[in-house]
Amino acid sequence: MSSSRSKRTIGHDEFDPVGTLSLIALYFLILVAMWLFMYFVEFVGNDPTVVGLL
């Protein structure tokens, strides 16, 4: 019983890394949300709220 396996090669034009691009976009959105939190909550007010309570 012999089974023949065929190997499919994917060229450069056929490769579409949608998952990788979506992960990079998700990480970028998380960084933007963290920056907005730090800017608007911590540094816009007169006194810091979380950092430097002393």
TAZIVEN-V687387 format. One record per helix or strand of 3 or more residues. SS is the DSSP state (A for helix, B for strand). FROM is the first residue (numbers start at 0). LEN is the number of residues. If there is no record, write none. Layout:
SS;FROM;LEN  SS;FROM;LEN
This chain:
A;17;26
